[in-house]
Amino acid sequence: MSHSRQFCPRCGDPVEIERENGERTPLCATCYFDEFELVDAPDRIEVLVCATCGAVRRGNRWVDVGARDYTEVAIDEVTEAISVHVAADEFSWQVDPEQVDENTVRMHCYLSAIVRGESIEEEVTVPVKISRGTCTRCGRIAGDYYASTVQIRARGRTPTDQETQRALDIVTDYVAEREADGDRDAFITEIDETSDGADVKLSATKLGQGVAERIVRRFGGEMDESATLVTEDEDGNEVYRVTYAVHLPEFTPGDVIDVDDDDGPVLVESVRGNLKGVRVTTGEPYEAAFEDGIAPEATRLGRRADAEETTLVAVEDERAVQVLDPETYVAETIPRPSYLDPDADTIPVLKSRAGLHVLPAAETD
């Protein structure tokens, strides 16, 4: 680096500079600031705002800006449109919005910075014209648009009110997550609770798939999908609506079932993946075989909640106990599962067509 005394190429005044080899001789401060522009601002800004949700059109996209009123929209747009000279240091600015009429805000912008060690200030005024329209999302919502349907059903039964509500909670929570992540195409078009479950219409195919997969992960069961051609778009591409049919498991935790294998009934503990439970005759664990799919062919005998407390009369041996039949009050000898507490005075038993069986201590289903 060398120190030299050169002359301004514009006015000829001497300029003392430090420069690297090959660098052009700079203008003097007077000539430099004569043509210096601190900011580059448009003469006018036009903003299209959705009259329903307040989103702003930027290029080919609608953007949620979170503004509380149109003045905030104008400030955001001016902030995006103004560019500052690269030579500016310690730049700061403030705006003074002037509401000219219902659709026009005049933005008075006051800017300051340090350039070449000099403090400079500049003022620009940018009119912002606001027009109202309807964004793609709000237009679709108003037109009841949907691209997928999730049907919530159950194998061999009707979903309980609790299952239906929890499944619908999964739907609303997932859609809310997608919206929070900035997905403007995510919305629920319609929820229809039917006599055999619920149908949910959603705005996007991937949204329906994501919801269906989460319901299956939560409850177990299976999902089928089918597509229906509804139209062609302007480019001639086929447009389909996809239905995701969610089939909740036939059995739920807390069911007591007869799997017809001569080893005694099973208390269902889990239906995620394949069915799992415990034998009420022995207390041994049970898991549906691979060839049975997610659940075996079985008959529901009752629910854990149907069990009644009865007197434990005697423990006969490692495999049998005597209890009082809760209906006839006659002492009956029944299988002794490993989970039975031999010191208990009373125990929960379920009476069904398969007989009388001891269940584990009661839990909330």
C-alpha positions, 0 to 999 in steps of 0.5 A, spaced: 500 500 500 502 506 498 501 514 500 500 518 494 497 525 492 493 525 486 488 529 483 480 528 482 478 526 475 472 531 475 474 537 478 482 537 478 482 538 486 488 534 489 486 528 493 490 525 498 489 517 498 491 510 500 490 505 494 492 499 492 496 498 485 491 499 479 486 502 483 482 508 480 483 515 483 477 516 487 473 523 486 474 528 491 469 528 497 465 534 494 464 531 487 463 524 490 457 526 494 454 531 488 452 524 485 452 520 491 445 517 492 444 514 499 438 510 497 434 507 491 427 507 492 421 506 487 417 512 485 411 508 487 409 502 490 402 498 488 400 492 493 394 487 492 392 485 499 387 479 500 380 482 503 379 476 507 385 474 510 390 480 509 395 476 505 400 480 500 401 478 493 408 478 491 410 476 484 406 470 483 405 468 491 401 470 496 405 471 503 402 472 510 405 478 513 401 478 519 400 486 519 394 489 523 392 494 518 394 497 511 399 502 514 403 496 517 403 493 510 405 499 507 411 500 511 413 492 510 413 493 502 417 500 503 422 496 507 422 491 502 423 496 496 428 500 499 435 499 497 441 502 501 448 504 498 453 499 499 458 504 502 453 506 508 455 505 515 451 505 521 445 506 517 438 508 520 432 510 518 424 512 520 418 512 517 412 517 518 406 514 514 401 519 512 394 516 510 392 520 504 385 516 503 382 509 504 387 506 499 393 510 499 399 511 504 404 516 503 411 514 506 415 519 508 422 516 509 428 519 513 434 516 513 441 517 515 448 514 515 456 515 515 459 515 508 467 516 508 467 518 515 461 524 513 454 524 516 449 524 511 441 524 511 436 523 506 429 524 505 424 520 500 417 520 499 414 513 496 406 513 495 403 506 496 397 504 493 393 499 496 388 495 492 384 489 495 383 482 492 382 475 493 388 470 494 388 463 492 387 460 499 381 464 500 378 463 493 378 455 494 375 456 501 370 460 499 369 455 493 369 449 498 375 446 494 378 440 496 383 435 494 383 429 498 378 426 503 380 422 510 374 417 512 375 414 519 372 407 520 373 401 524 373 394 522 367 390 524 364 396 529 363 403 529 368 408 532 367 410 539 365 417 540 372 418 544 376 415 538 372 419 533 374 426 537 381 424 538 382 422 530 379 429 529 384 432 534 389 429 530 386 432 523 386 439 526 393 439 530 396 437 523 393 442 519 395 447 524 402 445 524 402 445 517 399 452 517 404 455 522 410 452 518 407 457 512 403 452 508 398 456 505 395 451 501 393 447 508 386 448 510 380 443 512 374 444 507 369 440 511 368 435 517 362 431 517 361 426 523 357 420 520 353 414 523 359 410 522 365 414 523 367 421 520 369 424 513 374 430 513 375 433 506 382 437 506 385 442 501 391 437 499 393 430 497 399 430 501 395 433 507 390 427 507 395 422 506 399 425 512 393 425 517 391 418 515 398 416 517 398 419 523 391 416 525 394 409 524 400 410 528 396 413 534 390 407 533 393 402 529 389 399 524 390 400 516 389 405 511 387 404 503 387 409 498 383 410 491 383 416 486 378 419 482 379 423 476 375 429 477 377 434 471 383 436 467 387 443 468 389 448 463 395 444 461 391 438 460 394 434 466 389 430 469 386 432 476 385 427 481 381 427 488 384 421 493 380 418 498 384 415 504 380 410 508 382 409 515 380 402 518 381 402 526 382 396 529 376 391 530 379 390 537 381 396 542 386 395 548 381 393 554 377 388 550 377 381 552 377 376 546 376 369 544 382 367 539 379 360 538 386 357 539 384 353 546 389 357 550 384 361 553 381 368 552 386 374 551 386 381 554 388 386 549 393 391 551 396 394 544 393 394 537 399 398 534 402 394 529 399 387 530 395 385 536 398 384 543 395 382 550 396 377 555 392 370 556 387 371 562 388 364 564 395 364 565 398 371 565 402 369 559 404 374 553 400 374 547 402 376 540 398 375 533 402 371 528 404 374 522 400 370 518 394 373 522 395 380 519 394 385 524 389 381 528 387 374 528 380 372 527 376 373 534 370 374 538 369 379 543 367 377 550 367 383 554 371 389 556 376 390 562 371 395 564 365 390 565 369 386 570 366 385 577 369 385 584 368 378 587 371 374 593 377 370 592 375 364 596 382 360 596 388 359 592 388 351 590 395 351 587 399 354 582 394 353 576 387 354 580 383 359 585 376 359 588 372 365 587 365 367 588 361 367 582 358 375 582 352 373 579 350 366 583 355 367 589 357 360 588 364 358 589 367 356 582 374 353 581 377 357 575 384 358 572 389 362 576 393 367 572 400 369 574 398 376 575 393 374 581 395 377 588 394 371 592 393 375 598 388 379 595 381 379 599 377 381 592 379 380 585 376 383 578 373 377 574 369 377 567 364 373 566 362 371 559 360 365 555 367 363 555 367 362 563 369 366 569 376 369 568 380 373 573 383 380 570 388 384 572 387 390 577 382 395 574 386 401 569 382 407 566 381 405 558 
